[in-house]
Amino acid sequence: MNATFKIWRGDAKVGEFREYATEISEGMVVLDAVHDIQRTQATDLACRWNCKAGKCGSCSAEVNGMPKLMCMTRMSDLPLDRPITIEPIKAFPVLKDLITDVSWNFQVKKKIKPFKPRPPDAPDGTWRMQQEDIDRVQEFRKCIECFLCQDVCHVLRDHQMHDRFIGPRFLIYAAALEMHPLDTEDRVEELREAHGIGYCNITKCCTKVCPEEIQITDNGIIPLKERVVDEYYDPFGWIWRRGKKKTTAVEGLKG
């Protein structure tokens, strides 16, 4: 069986879709077809990939308008009666063909306060933690940084607010640190100000495209938003914290 592909070719300045036809066999994924086109028809076609096992996150692209990993998108799941479109993810600048410049993401990661553990609480110099607390953050560690969630986020994709919003991938990264039972760092102010968590309107589009099925919105972003609300917008929280400070000050004077 043959399939027709419309693949975007070009760079940041100019580009167009070009049509290719290639033979499809049982078990093929989109990345297989792209490699076959590279081998037989377009040796200069630029495509980023590495593991071909859905774990490196390198082969992100938009297939028929949907952000996907090409190595995990089976040809048998796509309609072959019309051309299959493949184009680069749209939240980041195009370098060439299907490759985008995602370096902004790594710069953002450096701006998030790193893990800061509390002192060991056991005689042997280790820590004691509840298993449920570990399970809570373990989900976030499955992220392969394919940046599909960043691509589908309208704040980054449509409004290009990269200077004010870190995107769902790094809200999840911050959640993994904030919710870790050993971490003592406070990132709430940065989440509200520099990281722009308020721009997320929890449409859950990031969760829908995650190949690792991380519950980005429900388990990560919403709890972080709640922390920001508790700190800055809850009047009862203000009263409680003010009372706590006064109590601490009085105890200090008595001491």
N, C-alpha and C positions, 0 to 999 in steps of 0.2 A: 504494500500500500504506500502511496506517495502522499506527502503532506506539503503544503505551501506555507512559507513563513515570510512575514514582513518584519525585517530587522532594522532597527534604527542605526544608521551609520553617520558619523560626523564627530564634531567636537563642540566646544562651548560657543563657537561663533556661527557655525553653519552645519546643517545636517538634513537628512531625509530618510524615509523608509525605502529599503530596497527589498525586492522580492526574490526568494530562493525556493526551490523545490528539492526535496530530498526523500529518500526511501525510509519508511518507518517499519520497524520490526517489533515483535512482541517484547514487552518489558522495557522498552526505551523510555527515558525521561527527556525533558526538554534540553538539558545540557548535552545529552548524547547527540541530539539532532544538531545543536549548535556546533559541536565538535566536528560532526560529519561535514557540515557546510564549510567550516574552516579548512578542513582537509581537502575538499574537492573543488570548492568554488570561490572562497574568499579567505585566502591565507593571511590577509592583513586584518581580519576581523578581530577586534580587541574584546576579550571576555575574561573576567577575573574568576578564578576557581581554585580549589585546593584539594579538599578531601573527597568530594563526591559522595558524602555519607550524611549530609545534613548536620554536620557538627562544627564546621569552620566558619560558616556564615558568609563566605566569600562571593558566592554566585547569585546574590540578590539581584532581581530584575523585576520588571512589570510584564507579566504574561497575560495577554488579553485584558490589559488594564488593571490587573490585580497584582499587588506586591507579593512575590513568591521566591522561594529558593528554586532555581532551575533544576538542581539535582534531585529535588524531592517532588517535582511536578511531573506526573506520569502522562505520557502522550495519550494513553487510553482514557484519561479523564477529560480530554479536550475535544471539542468538536472539530473534526477534520474536513467538514464540508465547506469551510471558508478559511481564509488565511489566518494563521496564528501570529499575532503581533508580539514582538519582544522589544522592549525599550528599557533604557536605564531608569533607575529610581529617580524620582523628581525632586526630592528635598535637598539635593546636593548638586554642585556644579559638575557638568560632564567633562571628563578628560578626553576620552575617545570611545566612540561606539557605545558599548554597554558598561563601560567603566566610569565611575564617578569618584570625585574627590571627597572622601569621608574623613579627612584628617581633622576637621572641626570637632568631631566626636571625641577624639583622643585629647584634644586641648581642653574640652569641657571636663573630661574625667579628672584631669589634674587639678581643677579648681574646687573639687568637692573635698571637704575635710576628711582625711584618712581615718582608718580604724584606730581607736584609742582605748585599749582595754583597761579595766580596773586591776588593781594589784591582785596577785594570786591569793586565794582564800583557803588553801589547804596546806598542811605541813610540808608536803612534798613539792611545793612550788607550782602546783597546778590549780585549776578552777573547778568548781562544781556548778553544774547547770541542769535545768530541767529539760527533758527530752522534747517536750512540746515547744519550748522556746527555740530550740535548735531547728526543729521541723518547720517552724514558721518562716525562717529566713532561708532555709535550704532551697526552697522553690526558686528564689530569685537568682541563685547561683547557677541555674541551668542556662542562663542567657548565653547565646553564642555570638552576640554582637553582629548579627546580620543587618541590623538597622532597618528592618522592615517596619517596625513600629514607629521609628523616626520618620520614615518615608510617608506613612499613611496619616501621620498627625497633621491636621490642618493648620496648626499654629506654625509649624515649620514648613510644610509643603506649600500652602496657599499664601500665608502671610509673611513668610521668610523672616520670622522673628528670632533668628539665631542669636542675636545679641541680648535677648531678654528671657529666653526660655530654653532650658536644657533638654527638654523632650522626655518621652516616656522611658526610653532606655536608661537614662541617668537618674530619673526619679526612682526607678526600680533599684538602681545601684545605691542611691542614697538610702532607700528603705532597707536594703540588706545590711547597711551599717547602723542606721538608726534603731532598728529592731533587734539587733544582735544583743543577747543577754549580757555580754561582757563590755560592750561599748559604753564609754562615758562622755563622748563628745556631743555637743549641742549644735545641730545644723538647722534648727527651726528658722532662725532669722535669715539665713542664706536661702532656704527654700522659699520664703516669702518674698525676699528682695531680689537677690542676684540670680536665683534659679527660676523664678517666675512661675511657681506652682499654681498661682491663681489664674493663669491663662488657660489651664486645662479645664475643659468643661465636661469631662468624663463621658464622652460619647462611646467609649469602649472599642473604637476602631483599632486601637493598638493591640488590644487583647485578641481581637478576631484574626489578626494576621500573624501572630506569634507562632513560629513552627515548633516551639517547645511547650506550647499551651500554658504559658505562665499567665496567671490571673493578674495581669498588670494593674488593671483599674481597681478591682475589688480588694485585692490583698495588699497592694502597694500604694497606689496614688491616693485612694480615699483615706486610708489611715494616716498618711502624711498630711493631707489637707486637714484632718481632724486635729492633728497636733498644732498646726498653724492657727486654726480657729480657737483652740483652747488657750493658746498663748497670747493672741492679739485681739480677739473679738468676743470672748466670753466674759461678761462683767462679773459673774460669780467667781470665775477663775482669778480675776484681778483682786477681788476682795480677799479670797483665800490666800493668795500669794503675799498680799500686803500684810495680812494678819500673821502669816508665818514669819515674815521678815521682822516684824515688831517683836514677836515672841523670841526669836533668835537674838535680837539685839538686847532685850531685857535679860535673857539668860546670860548673855556675855557680860553685862554689867554686874550681875550677881556673882558671876565667877571671879 
